[in-house]
Amino acid sequence: MQAKVMRTMLALFAEIERDLISARTREGLLAAKSKGKVLGRPKGSGKSKLDQYQPEIIALIKDGAMKTFIAKRYGISPVGLHNWLKKHGLDTIEPQP
């Protein structure tokens, strides 16, 4: 019986401590935000390693190269290539016969 009471008490203390940590974290974030600190992940430079290869990629697409081939060639995932093409308005380029 004593072991059961002790486990219950320890669980209660752990729950109270979690609540206190959460409250302190919220207070700290609010204080930092009120001081003007920008919260969250910093924005990137907006540049991609594919930007320097844009003319080559356009030529490859016009020549009919598969997008998976292009992605492997430049060391990026096919999804990453798709997103980059869409961001730069190049997703509408069609292969030329």
Secondary structure as GFF3:
##gff-version 3
##sequence-region A 1 97
A	DSSP	alpha_helix	2	34	.	.	.	ID=ss1
A	DSSP	three_ten_helix	51	53	.	.	.	ID=ss2
A	DSSP	alpha_helix	54	62	.	.	.	ID=ss3
A	DSSP	alpha_helix	67	73	.	.	.	ID=ss4
A	DSSP	alpha_helix	78	87	.	.	.	ID=ss5
###
